[in-house]
């Protein structure tokens, strides 16, 4: 298994960032079939060969993704795509 850790600064506040992270989670669901749920300000997802958390802070979002065996071989691609979603939605 392989782990990806990312962080992204934002100026959206917690509520705005949660809305943006929900859009990222919808992308995960469409691309990977991952299910997700919220626990306080942390979104937890699992499915499609990956699991992890997206922790929403007032000025930063932290992402941790655990890749299964199959996706571990594509770690660089997955990391780049995840960073792209953060850049797109957390402006």
C-alpha positions as CSV (number, residue, x, y, z in Angstrom):
1,X,0.0,0.0,0.0
2,X,1.1,3.5,-0.7
3,X,0.1,6.9,0.9
4,X,-0.4,10.3,-0.6
5,X,-0.5,13.4,1.6
6,X,-1.5,16.8,0.2
7,X,-2.4,20.1,1.6
8,X,-4.0,23.2,0.0
9,X,-4.3,26.7,1.5
10,X,-7.6,28.5,1.0
11,X,-9.4,31.7,2.0
12,X,-12.9,30.2,1.8
13,X,-13.5,29.7,5.5
14,X,-14.6,26.3,6.8
15,X,-18.1,26.4,5.3
16,X,-16.9,27.4,1.8
17,X,-14.1,24.8,1.9
18,X,-16.6,22.1,2.9
19,X,-18.7,22.9,-0.1
20,X,-15.7,22.7,-2.3
21,X,-14.5,19.5,-0.8
22,X,-18.0,18.0,-1.4
23,X,-17.4,18.7,-5.1
24,X,-14.0,16.9,-4.9
25,X,-15.8,14.0,-3.2
26,X,-18.3,13.9,-6.0
27,X,-15.4,13.6,-8.5
28,X,-14.0,10.7,-6.4
29,X,-17.4,9.0,-6.5
30,X,-17.7,9.3,-10.3
31,X,-14.1,8.3,-11.1
32,X,-13.5,5.6,-8.5
33,X,-16.9,4.7,-7.2
34,X,-15.8,5.8,-3.7
35,X,-18.4,6.2,-1.0
36,X,-18.0,9.1,1.5
37,X,-19.4,10.6,4.6
38,X,-18.6,13.5,6.9
39,X,-17.4,13.2,10.5
40,X,-17.4,16.8,11.8
41,X,-15.2,18.7,9.4
42,X,-13.5,15.6,8.0
43,X,-14.7,13.8,4.9
44,X,-13.9,10.1,4.9
45,X,-14.0,8.1,1.7
46,X,-13.5,4.5,0.7
47,X,-13.8,2.5,-2.5
48,X,-12.3,2.0,-5.9
49,X,-9.0,0.9,-4.6
50,X,-8.4,3.9,-2.4
51,X,-9.5,5.2,1.0
52,X,-8.6,8.3,3.1
53,X,-9.6,11.6,4.6
54,X,-10.0,15.2,3.6
55,X,-9.7,17.4,6.7
56,X,-11.2,20.9,6.4
57,X,-9.4,23.5,8.4
58,X,-10.4,27.3,8.4
59,X,-7.4,28.2,6.2
60,X,-6.2,24.8,4.9
61,X,-7.4,21.4,3.6
62,X,-5.3,18.3,4.3
63,X,-5.7,15.2,2.3
64,X,-4.5,11.7,3.0
65,X,-5.1,8.9,0.5
66,X,-4.2,5.2,1.1
67,X,-3.9,3.5,-2.2
68,X,-4.6,-0.2,-2.7
69,X,-2.2,-2.5,-4.5
70,X,-3.5,-1.8,-8.0
71,X,-3.5,2.0,-7.6
72,X,-0.1,2.1,-5.9
73,X,1.4,1.5,-9.3
74,X,-0.2,4.8,-10.5
75,X,0.6,6.8,-7.4
76,X,2.1,9.8,-9.4
77,X,-1.0,10.0,-11.6
78,X,-3.4,9.8,-8.7
79,X,-1.4,12.4,-6.8
80,X,-1.4,14.8,-9.8
81,X,-5.1,14.3,-10.3
82,X,-6.0,14.9,-6.6
83,X,-3.8,18.0,-6.6
84,X,-5.6,19.2,-9.7
85,X,-9.0,18.8,-8.0
86,X,-7.8,20.8,-5.0
87,X,-6.4,23.6,-7.3
88,X,-9.7,23.6,-9.2
89,X,-12.1,23.8,-6.3
90,X,-10.2,25.5,-3.6
91,X,-9.3,28.8,-5.3
